[in-house]
Amino acid sequence: MGALILPWWAALLGLALAIILILWKLNPVYSLMLGAIIGCLIGGANLVQTINVLIQGSQSVIGTILRVIAAGMLAGVMMESGAADTIARAIVNKLGDRLALFSLAFATMVITGVGVFIPVAVLIVAPIALEVGERMHISKLALLVALSGGGKAGNVISPNPNTIAAAKGFGLELSQVMIADFIPAVIGLVVAVLVASLLRNKGSKVLDADLANLTQETNVADLPSLGSSLVTPILAIFLLLLNPIGSIFHIGLLTKLNLDAMYVLPIAAIVGAIAMKKGGHLKSYAQSGITRMTDVVMILLGAGMIGALITSSSLPTEIISLIKVSHVSGVFLAPISGILMAAAAASTSTGVILATGSFSKAILGFGVSPLAAAAMVHTGATVIDHLPHGNYFHVTANAMHMEIKERSRSIVYESMVGLSMTIVATVMYGFF
């Protein structure tokens, strides 16, 4: 196995095949697996060697899978208990109508930032956004850009699967990537609000029909208190940050703790559920969390296989040589790989997983630090991850009661948010 070096073109064809199959709506896991198999076989590997490549790739992502499963527990508690809904409503109510677009974007950022999937975060905040939009005469287009942009900002600083994949893909702690992406996330939030404000009167307005069933969707009386809702995210963030704080202030005890997301996230979820007096629902919360993570876990396995195909080939070396010959900074490979892979899969998580698995070796080969690489790949994956061949596009369209044509208008504006974060991350970590 160690002696097997596949030709670069075989790896490239395997990756291209996988992407084409994904675009043709074949299950992403099977698409990635088939791409890896075909790439190995046309590259000259025998059947045994091909299987070894696939197994090696699957084994390489086990650590990430375990942490993603752990994150499912936290996501399940935040979503199913109503904690995320409570936090969103508190933010919007506190900031008021005068800062409507900022409050909606910030609420979605916070909900995504505490571990809720971005489509679910938009679903949670969307009813509130429609109510505010109807009252303040804000277009659906502006509302969606605020929600989606805020979600993108929160997504790069959250303990979500994409952040976990970025961290583990470059051998980092989850907290390191969350901290590194904080400034890009703030810039993304600002850009989201500015763009949404410019679109305030563009597109269709919220109608009474859009509000007809909103009151039935959420019974506010059943939601937990704000204080108890905050226990899970605050505890998770506090525990994850103990090690970095110890390193910054040279506190030996904290440095030695090495608290990993694998047990921090479930512990925070359990404590939070008890604080909300919903400990009896932990079983159903856990089930909901693992159900939502199943697709991510399977994609991770597929991405591990295609990643092993590429790392077993001469493609990383060829990419490095090509970029050096063209006299273009190799730093750009990190954000570009994130952008292209996320665009192909129409998914932030899948994009990060594919980019790290396929191009991490080449990126690091240019002398880019692991933390810089993770930040650039991660933010890059938010640029065009909202295309129509992905679920996010359609989930958000339904949440905002938008026709496909109108939903498509927001794609460019959403990309501005992701691009702003990518530019900031690239300048900060790629050149300074």
N, C-alpha and C positions, 0 to 999 in steps of 0.2 A: 504493500500500500504506500509506503513512504517513497518508493521509487517511481510511482506513477505520476507522470506529468502530462496532462492532456494538452493538446494544441489550443491556442487562444480562440481560434475561430469556432471550435466545437463548444466551448463554454459560452461564447457570444450567441451562437445559434440556439443553444439550450435555453438561455435567458430570454431571447427574443420569442421563442416558441411559447414559453411560459406566459409571457406578457400578452401575446396574441390570443392565447386560449382564455386568459382572464377577461380580456376585452370581448371575447365571444361568449361570455357569461358561463363558461365552464367553471365548476367549483374551484376556487383559488388553490386549495390544497392539492387537488389532482392535477391542476395546471402546473404547479411548481414541481410536483413529483415527476410528471411526464417530461417536463423540460429538462430536469436533472438526468433522468434515465436516457433520453434521446441524446443529450449532450455527451454523456459518458460513452455511449455505444458508438456514435459517429466519430468520436475522438480516438477510438481504438481500444477502449477498455473492454475486457471480457465480462461475462455475466457476473462472475464472482467479484471482480474489481468494482463493478458498478454497484453491486449491493453493499460492498464495503464503504464506498463513497457515501451512499445514502444513509447508512447506519452512523458513520462518523458525523455526518451533518446533523442528524437527529440528536445524537448525544451532545453535540456542542451547544444546543439551545435548552437543555434540561434545566439549567440554573435559572434562566430567564422564565421558563414555563412555571417553575415553582413559585417565583415571585409574582407572576401574573395571576396565578390561582389565589395567592394570598391577597392580592389587591381586590379580587372578586368579593371577598368577605366585606371589605370596607365599602365598596361600591354598593353592594346589596343592602347594607344597613342604611347608608345615606339616601338611597333611592326609595326603598320600600317603607321605611319608617316615617317618611315625610320630612325628615331633617333638612334635606336639600331645598324642599319647597318653602319651609319655614325661613331659612336663611335668605332665599331669594326675595320673599315678600318683605322681610324686615329691611333689606337694603333698599328696595324700591320705595317703601313707605317712608323710610328715614330721609332719603335724599329728595323725595318729592317730585312733583311734576316739572318744576323749573329746570331740573337736571335730568329729565326723563330718559334721554338717550344714553347719557353717561350711566345712570343708575341701572338700566337694563343691560348694557354691555358689561358693567362691573359685576352685576349679579351673576351673569352667565360665566364670567371669568372666575369668580369665586367658587361657584358650584362645580365647574370643571376642574378648578385647581385643587379642590378637596377630594378628588378621586372619582367623580362621576363622569361617565363617558360623555363626550361633547354632544352627540345626537340626543341623549337623554337630558342633558342640561338644557338644551334648546327646547325640548318638549316640556320641561318643568317651567321654564320662564315664559314660554310663548303665550299661554293664557293671560298672564299678567301684562305682557307686552301689548297684546291686542286690546285689553281694557284701557291701558294708558294711551295707545295709539288712537282709539276712538275718541277719548276725552280731549286729547291734545291735537287732534287732526294731523297725525303723523302717518305717512304712507307705509304700507306693508314692506316696501323695498327698503326703506330706511330702517325699519324695525328689524328686519332680517339681517341686514348688514351689521347692525349693532350687536345682535345676539350672536351671530356667527363669528364676527370679529372678536368679541369678548371671549367666546368659547375657544378660539384659536390661541388667544393670549394665555388663557388658563391652562390649556392643554399642554403647553411646553413647560409648565412649572408644577404639574400634578404627578402624583404617584400612579399614573395610568400606564397601561401596557406599552404605549409608545415611548414614554420616558424610561421605563424599565428596560426596554429593548435598546434604547440609545446608550444607557449606562452600561449594561452588560456587554453590548456589542464592542465597546472600547475598554472593558475591564475597569469600570468606575463604580463608585457607590451612587445609589439613587439620589441621595441628597446633594451630591456634587453637581449633577446635571440640573437639578431643580434650582439651585442657587445660581449657577452659571446663566441660566435662561431668564432670570428675573428681570434684568434691565431690558432685554429684547421684548419680554412680555408686556412691560409697562408701556414701551413705545408702541407696541401693537394695539394696546387698549386705546391710547391717545389717537392713533390713526383711525381706528374703528369708529370712534365717536365723531371725529372730524368729517370722515367720509359720509357717515350716516346723517350728520347734520346738513351736509350739502344736498342730500337726497330727500330731505324731509318732505318736500312737496312734489317729488317725482314718483309716478306710478299710482296705483289704485289705493284708495283710502279704506280704512276698516269700516265695515258696514254692520248694521244691527244683526244681520244673519250670522256674521262671524262670531258674535258674542252670545248667540242663542243658548248654547249648551255649556258655556264655560262654568256657570255657577254649579252645575251638576257634577263637573269633573273632579273638583276638589272641595271637600268639606273642611273648611278652615278650623272648625271646632275640634276636629280629630287630630290636628297636627300637634307635634310636641312643642314645648316652649323653646324660645331662642337659645337660652342658656344651655339646656340639655342637648339641643341640636348641635351646638358648637363643640361639645366634649370630644367627639370622635375626631374631627379634623385637627383640632388644637393639640390633642394628645399625640396623634400621628406625626404631625409636623414637629412638635417639641422633641419627641424621641428620635426622629430622623436627624434632627439638627444638633443633637448632643455631641456627636463625634466631631463634626466640623467646628463647632464652638470650642471644643477642647483643643483642637489643632491650632486654631487662631490665637487663643489665649494661653496656650501651652499648659493646659490642665491635664496632667497625666492620667488621672482617674477616668475622665471623660474620653480621652483618646483611646484608652484600652477597652472601652465598652463594646465598640464595633457592633452596634445595634443594626440588624439587617431588616430590610423591608419584609422579608419572608415571615417574620414573627411580629414585627412592629405593627403592621397594618391590621392583621386579625385581632391582636390584643386591643388596639385602639377601637376597633369595631365592636368588640364584645363589651368593653367598658362603656362605650357610648350608648349601646343598646340598653344596658342596665341603668345608666343615668336617665335615659328617656322613659324608664319603666316599661320597656318593651323586650326584656330579656326572654320572655316566653315565646317571642317570635323569631328568635335567632335561627332556628332551624329553617324556617321559610326564607329568611333573609339570605342565609348561606346558600340555599338552593337557587334563589334568584341570581345571586352573584356568580355562582359557578356556571349557570346556564348562559349568562351573558359573556363569560370568559371562554366558553368552549370553542367558539369560532376562532378567537385569537390564538388559543393554544394550538389548534390544528394548523392554522396558517404559519405559526412559528415552526412547527415541524417541517412543513413544506419549504419554508424559507431556509431552514437549516440545510435541507438537501440541495437546493439550488446554490446556496452559499458554498457548500462543500465542493460542488462541481467547479465553481469559479476559483476557489482557493487551491484546488488540485490541478489547475491549469496554469498556463503561462500568461493568462489575460492580465492579472495585476501588474506583472513586469512590463508587458507590452504597453499598458496604459501609462505607466510611469515614463517609459521611453518616449512615447508619442507626445506627451505633454512637455517633456524636457526639450524635445526637438522643436516644438512649436513656440517655445519661449513664453508660454503662458504659465502663470503661477499655479502650482499644484494645489494651492489652498482652495481654489474654486471647485475642485473635484468633490469636496465634501458637500457644499450646499447644492451643487448641480445634481449629484447622485440622489440626494434626498428629494429634490424637486421632481426629477424624472420618475423615480420609482413610486412616489406617492401619486403622481399623475396617472401612471399606468394602472395602479391598483385602485385609485380613487379612495384612498384610505391613509390616514396619517400613520397608524400603527403598522400596517402592512408595508408602507413605503419605508419607514425607518428600519423595519426588520430586513427588508430586501437590500436596502442601501448599506447597512452595517455588515450584513452577511456576505454581500458581494464585493464591496469596495473598501472595506476597512483596511485591509492589507495594503492596498494601493495608496490610500489616503495617508496612512501612517508612514508609508515609504517616502513621502516628501518631507518628512521631519515635522509634520503637524502633530501637536500634542494630543493625547487621547481626549482631554477635556474640550479642547478647541474643536476637534473633529466631531465629537458628540453634539456640541451646541450648534454647529453649522448644519450637520445632517438633520438634526431634530427640527430646527426652525425651517430649514428648506422644505421639509416634508409637509409643512402647513400652507405652502404657496398655492398649489392647485390640487388639493386633496378632496375637493368638493364637486367634482365633475359628475355628469348625469349617469355614468355607468356604475356609480357607487350608491350605497344605501343612504348616505347622509343627505344627498341632494333631494331625494324623494321624501325622506322622513321630515326634513325641515319644510319642504313645500306643503306637505299635509298639515304640519303644525301651524303654519301661518296662513292656511287656506288660500294658497296661491296656485294659479295655473302654471303648467310647465314653462310656457313662454315667458311669463313674468318672473318665475323663479330663475330662469336662465340669465336674465338681465343682471342679477346680482353677482354672477360668477367673477366678473372682472373686478368688482369692488371688493369682494372678499379676498381676492388674490393680492390686492394692494396691502391688506393687513399682514398676510403671511410674508409678502416680499419685504415689507418694512422691517419685520423681525429678523428676516434672513440677512438683510443688508447690515443691520446693527450688529448681529452676532458675528458676521464675517469680518467686519471692520474691527470689532473689539478683540476677537480671538484669533483671527487669521493674520492680522497685520500689526498687532500691538502686543 
